[in-house]
């Protein structure tokens, strides 16, 4: 089952119309778009753009630049480290009101998905009010850590599970320690 990738970010602003969706009319400045995506972090040096390193943000911004024919900077809900995956990452970007991607957002989603390569899936692209901020409009974040202490680990889990080897975990101690993380 695929969860709605937008379910953890609150929509802000009023109802429809070009003005309500981040400006973008003549003389109004850039239009804001929200992009919901997932990625396999294995080949990336994290989410955030870094010089001489392949990153999720770098790949996404390169695709946006090709699509918009102008540099585009993104802001994400939360950065991830090297090798970390995301099932529901949200970013926003401000694009020129005449940017080609605004004409047909579903085609823009398909184009971005194709340009980003197989490690990144673009779930959705939509216009949002200029007050929407991927980082500060988030109402929750959820993280999942997978730790295996079995003798062997399936090769299908090697990219998303930390394998400790034969039983070495003290579940009672972990439960007690975990109580300090709730909040």
Secondary structure, DSSP 8 states (H G I E B T S, - for coil): ----TTTTB---S-SSSTGGGT--STTS--EEEEEEEEE-GGGSS-SS--TTS--HHHHHHHHHHHHHTS---EEES----TT--EEEEEEEEEE-TT-GGGT-HHHHHHHHHHHH-TTEEEEEEEEE-TT--TTTSB--------EE-SS---GGGTTT-EE--SS---HHHHHHHHGGG--
